[in-house]
Amino acid sequence: MRILDRYILKEVLWSFLFGVCAFAAVFLGSGTLFRIAQYVTQYGASFSAVLRLLIYSLPAIMLWCFPMSMLLASLLVFGKMSGASEIIAMKSCGISFYRIITPVLAVGVCVSILSIAFNEYVVPWSNQAYADVVHYEIEHNKALTSRNHIIIKDIQDGKIKRLIYARRFNAENNHMEGITMQDFADGKLVHVENAEYANWQSGEWILHNGIIYTIAHNEMSNTMNFNVQKLPIEENPQTILREQKKPEEMTMRELKHQIKIMKSQSVDTTELQVELYQRISIPVASLVFAMIGAPLGVQPNRNSSSIGFGLSIIIIFIYYAFMTIADVIGRIGVPPMFAVWLPNLIGGIIGIYLIKKAAS
């Protein structure tokens, strides 16, 4: 690694870490601490619960801070180098601007990859842990709540044995509607049951008004109607509801599986698809912001840190406002993948233009 690369990498990494801390503090102070204060005043949340909420809220906050910090770091570092005429000196030595920004783009790629992994293995777990502390420990909310799209899976030795889908759970009478149960053998579907509804009676689920399909060689071989039949699961309503996850609490693998199940039941999955594609598009914004920030930093009058910070805030506001608009249009008819990736696509085009302009 050249001395130039080490110098730029050191400056970028320090500025990036500063940005993560600064933006995380802003997020904590503007929203999270206010919500936690409400839990303390309304429910008397303990110090232990408050401390855990702060810890569990950090991963989701940091995920949004990574792209912002990458933009701030590239602006500050290249603004400083430009103000000290270091960029001019490098170019006079025959070093092209493309070569100068290579370390920054490399950091942007690494941050994007690490953010994707962070978004897959840490953020869903922390979101679920945060929700559990609020719902069960602070609010002491043990009452059941009605919800749509209940999924129950029986997995043995890494293979799915039984899959149950209910279109809706009614908490008032422990009633599930629109039941579909699928049994598998060696990964192949062998048995399907559909029922109008199921009631929790005497410690077991009872199916009503259904039909049974037997599947052999991927074809339906037999059917049988029934009026009443036991649903072969032991989970009670409390256990079933507690096992259900919100989209932000699922991993990408779980989201894909949820989408597949809901599509098989002809249920709209637009919201889940938007959530799934954002798991990658938001981390990739770190690379996009590096492409935008570096060439902007070498523009005239970029030697002030306050100017760099203010400019980063403006760009971030515009980007996330556009991302919000894209999120909305993705939920009302535009293909979710295109809508979610549109801000990055436009940002990437702008970044390429600015880099070529700065290199000319």
Number of C-alpha atoms within 10 A of each C-alpha: 5 6 8 13 16 12 11 19 18 14 18 24 18 12 21 25 14 15 22 23 14 13 18 22 15 14 16 17 11 11 10 17 15 12 11 19 14 12 18 16 9 11 14 13 19 12 10 8 19 19 11 14 22 15 13 21 18 18 20 18 19 21 20 19 24 28 28 24 28 35 34 31 31 33 32 30 29 29 28 22 19 20 19 12 13 13 20 15 13 15 14 10 9 8 13 14 19 13 14 19 19 15 19 27 21 14 19 26 19 15 20 24 17 15 25 19 15 18 24 18 14 16 25 22 17 21 20 16 18 19 16 15 18 19 13 12 15 18 15 11 11 10 9 15 13 14 15 12 18 20 21 17 15 13 11 9 6 7 12 17 18 20 17 20 21 24 18 17 24 16 16 10 10 18 19 28 21 17 22 21 20 18 19 16 12 9 10 14 18 19 18 20 21 22 24 16 21 24 18 16 10 7 10 17 23 19 24 20 14 19 16 17 18 17 18 13 9 10 11 13 11 11 12 10 13 14 11 13 14 12 18 12 13 11 14 13 19 14 10 14 19 10 12 15 15 12 18 20 21 22 19 20 11 14 20 15 12 19 20 14 18 19 12 9 15 9 13 11 16 18 16 20 21 23 20 24 17 19 21 20 20 24 26 24 28 29 27 28 30 29 28 25 29 29 24 24 28 24 15 10 13 22 22 12 15 11 16 25 16 12 19 23 15 10 17 17 13 13 18 13 13 14 19 15 14 20 23 17 16 20 17 11 10 15 14 26 18 15 22 29 22 17 25 21 15 12 19 19 15 14 22 15 15 18 20 12 11 16 14 8
